[in-house]
Amino acid sequence: QVQLVESGGGSVQAGGSLRLSCTASGSIFSINTMGWYRQAPGKQRELVATVTRDGATNYADSVKGRFTILRDNAKTTVYLQMNSLKPEDAADYYCNAHSPSSRTYYWGLGTQVTVSS
């Protein structure tokens, strides 16, 4: 089992920045990819960014050049640095971890990001 705890959400004005953190505990050795997804009211959950254990990253087109995903050397914490925030970035942001060995996707409870224009 893997537990994920997010932090760092909040309210900012458009153009501002926020940094989200997600710390994993439990069977962290089994985790390969970690990432962030978001869900706005009335919309489906969508991928924001992912990073593999080897450091390969993937970003949604809508956040490229503005968001950066980072993973610490211990592989237990993943960060999402969000710059130049737009009102359309407002959503609940969820941390995700994938364990290939157990073929399981784990989710955090989410953290809310509000961006005012």
PyMOL commands that set and color helices and strands:
alter all, ss='L'
color gray80, all
select helices_A, chain A and resi 28-30+61-63+87-89
alter helices_A, ss='H'
color red, helices_A
select strands_A, chain A and resi 2-7+10-13+18-26+34-39+46-51+57-59+67-71+77-82+91-99+104-107+111-116
alter strands_A, ss='S'
color yellow, strands_A
deselect
rebuild
show_as cartoon
